[in-house]
Amino acid sequence: MLLGIDRLVREDFRSIRGMKIGLLSMSSCCDSRLIPTLSLLSNARKVTIAALFAPEHGFHGAVQDQKSIPDSAAGKGMRIYSMYGRTREPAPAALQKTDAVIIDLQDIGSRYYTFLWSAMLMIKEVALIGKTIFILDRPNPLNGIAVEGPVLDPAYSSFVGLYPVPVRHGMTIGEMCVMLNNTENLGADLRVVKIRGWHRRQYHDETPLFWSMPSPNMPHFTTALVYPGMCLVEGTNLSEGRGTTRPFEIFGAPWVDVERLLRELRRNDIPGAAFRPVHFMPTFHKYRGELCAGAQIYVTDRRRFKPLTAGLQIIRSLYRIFPEYFRWRDPPYEFEKKKMPFDILIGNRWIRQGIEHGASIETLEKRWMPELKKYRMARKRYLFYS
């Protein structure tokens, strides 16, 4: 398998030779041998890195979620321009120094993950000044076939979902950016350096690639596997396991009765999932230093497991059996100051209202299926890989 960066190296950077390059990437973005993209470009003949841009978590991927990041020095007279600080757009003055921009980011196949939206904001700005953008493509770690969840209502657009796509989108970052460049009429000169040897049915652990943490709370592939559903816990007063070694796989709160929770989860019989009771004490984030009770989710059959519906079922169960304690998280959240965090995550408000009124997850799923089917049809023309 060859990643986009592998193919750029194999052609000896021919397509960008002689150019001043703006690079939107992170130190975790490496070639198949684990050499960072920045190192490869910095050492390439007749290629100049003129500007370096970083998404959420910073270029080194060390900053925790929702922490504003200022511009910083990168050594050798270079600056890192933050796209997760005072503004989410790239600095116009920095873009003017470049002949072209390269985007190399590891998306994880979920609409909430902000790297995709940093890429789209970069594409939007570069389109305005008429320069070329190269996307070094990478596989979707959750495979490129399965799609799940409601398509985002544009009224709930935010930095955890700028454009109308479903929660689990089933595309690579290159495919998604090409599709949105077209459907949103951005008009960018977009060129994707495609992967070679990836099949859409493959999950990350079915490829020869190493897992390189794209952010502090995405330590394992198993984290990414449950993230499309378990990220929704961020929109509640439950801990999603940040501050533990198993974020998003562990969830709970000081007020959870473990036995009641496990009985309810097992009664619901979530396909492809198993649970065990846990107690944990987050070292940061919600309930820092407090003993929490809850559960750990295990994926026992990934082909049957639907992460989004599993996450919704877990939240519905906690809402139902702990009504005196469960709360929806209030704004602000991810630069949104008015709308409920759960609503901008799921992309509408009717799912939260449905849970409050006792609707089954099956009922909610039926409501979002027509739009999801339209999305499936619309994306077909943008799929690069077999």
C-alpha positions, 0 to 999 in steps of 0.5 A: 500500500502506498499513501499519498505522501509515499507516492509523492516521494516515489515521484521525487516530488516532481509535481511540486518541484520549484514551488514554495509550499504551504503545508497543513499537517501534523507531526503524526502524519507520516509515510509508510515508514513513519517518517513525518511528511514535514521532514520529507518535504523539508529534505526534498530537492527544489521544494521550499516550505514557505508556511506551516499550518496546524489544525486542532491539537497543534502541529505536534498533536499534544494540546487537549481538545477545545484549547485555543492554540496561538501561532508559534515558532517552528525553528529555522525562522519558520512559524506555525500558523494555528487554525484553531485559535483566534480564527479557524481560517488560515492566515491570508498573509501566510498563504500569499507566501506560497505557490501551492498548498499541501494538505496531509491530515488523518481523518478518522471517518467521523463528521465531528473530527475537526481536521476535515473542516480545517481542510475545507476552510483551507480549500475555501481560502486558497480557492479565493486566491487561485492557487493549487491545493494538493491533498495527500490521501489516506485511508478511512480507518473505519472502511470506505463502505459503511455510512451511518447517521443523520445528514447534518441540517445546515441550520446546525452547521458548526466546526464539528460539521460545516457541510451536510454529510452524515456522521459516519461518512465512508469516504477518504479525506481526499474524496470528501474534499473533492465532493464538497469542493464541487457540491459547495461550489468552492471552485478550488484547483484541487489535486488528490495524490491517491492511495495505491493498494487500499480497498474500501472494505478495509478497516485500519487494522486490515492494512499494513499501516501503523496507527499514529495518534492523530490527537491526544484522545485517539490513542488506538484504532479501537478508539476510532471504531467507537468514536462515531457514537461515543463522541456524542457523550461530549454533549452530556454531563457524562464523562466520555473517558477523557483523562483516562487511557481509554477515552471514548471506550470508557464512559460514566459519572460519579452518580451512575449505578453500575449494576443498573446501567449494565442490566439496561445495556444488556437488555437492549442487546446492542449488536456487535458490542459487549460491556463490562462495569468499570470505575475510573478517576479522570486526571483531567476534563469532566469529574477530574479527580472524582471516582466515576462509575460506568462501563467500557464498550468492546466491539465484538463484531465490527460488521454488525456493530453500528457505532452511532446507533450504539452511542445513541442507545447508551445515551438514551439508556442513561437518560431513561434510568438516571433522570434525576442526574442526567443533563444535556451539556450547555453551550459554549462548545466548539465556538458555538455559543447558542446551540446545544452541544449535542445538537451540533454534534448530531446535526439537528435537534429532533434526535435530542427531542426524540430521546426526551420523549421516549422515542426508540432508536429504531424510530429515529433511525428510520427518520434519518434514512431517506436523507442518508440514502440520498447521500449514498447516491450522491457520493458515488461519483466521487469515490476513487477506490474500488 
